[in-house]
Amino acid sequence: MCNRDAGRAEAVVTVANPDGLHARPAATFVQAAAGFRSRVRVGRDGRWADAKSLLAVLSLAISQGTTVEIVAEGEDAEEAVRALTALVAAAPDQAMGET
């Protein structure tokens, strides 16, 4: 689900990767987020992190099955949320750099 206002978009998604957003999958996620001009955050259970910071994303300890919220604010917010949601929801061999 993707909600959007002018310059802001958000979505709630469940993590599909068996490794969650740890190590390589987290690095892939952060690298993708860094490619957008918008400010991008990821959150779970009321805790938020800068989606462009590997250490911040890792600090959330996001495991498989965790529901996360992705929020972007800026000129490419909708595109950022759409791309990052697809990464998180995809099977590991399809999107997160896993084999």
N, C-alpha and C positions, 0 to 999 in steps of 0.2 A: 504494500500500500504506500503510495507516494502522495503526500499533501504538499501543496505549494502556494506561496504568496509571491508577490513581486519580489524577486531577488532572494527568495528563501524556499527551500524544499526540504522535506523530511520523509523518512520511511522507517518502518519497523520490519525487521527480517530475522529469521532464525538461521544460525550458523550451521552449514551443512558439512563442512570439512571435519573429518575425524580428529584432526589435530587442533581444531578451533582456530583462533587467531594467535598462534604461537610460532616462533621462529620464522621459517620460510613463508608460510601463509601471511603472517603479519607483515613481513617485509614487502611482499607483493601488494598487499592492501595499502600500506603507507606510500609505496612508490606510485601507485595509481592515484591516491589522494593528492600527492604532491604535484601531479600533472594538471591540477585545476587551480584557477585563480581564486576561487571562493574559499572562504574560511570553512573548514570541514571538521565536524566533531563526531565522535562515536561514543555512545553511552550504554550502560547497562545498570540496572538496579539503582538508579539515581546517581551513579558516578559517571563523570564525563572525561574525555581525553581528546586532545588535538589529534585528529586522524593523520596528520602529516609527521607525527613524532613516533618513532618506533618504540622508544621506552614508555611513552605515555600509553600507547595501545597495549603493549605487553602488560602494563600495570593493571589493566582491567581483568586479566586472567579469563579471557573469553574462550570457553570450551564448546565442543560440538553440542548443538541443541540449545545453546544460549540465545535468547532473544535480545537483539541489540537495536538501538535507534541510531540512525545516521541522519545528521542535520547539516545542511550547507547553506551558507549565506553569501551571496555575491552574484556576479554576472552570469556565471555558468553553474549555478546551484543545482538546477534541475538535472543537467547532464551529469554532474558529479554524483548526485544521489543515485541516479539510475545506474551508472557504471559500478559504483561501489556496492550497491545492493545486489547486482548481478554477480559480482565476485563472491560475496559472502554466501549467497544462496546456492551457488553452483556446486556441482560435484567436484571433488578435489582435482581430478585429472583434467577437468575442463577449464578451470580458472585460477586456481590458487598456486600454481607452480609445483604441484605434487604429481608423482607418478603412480 
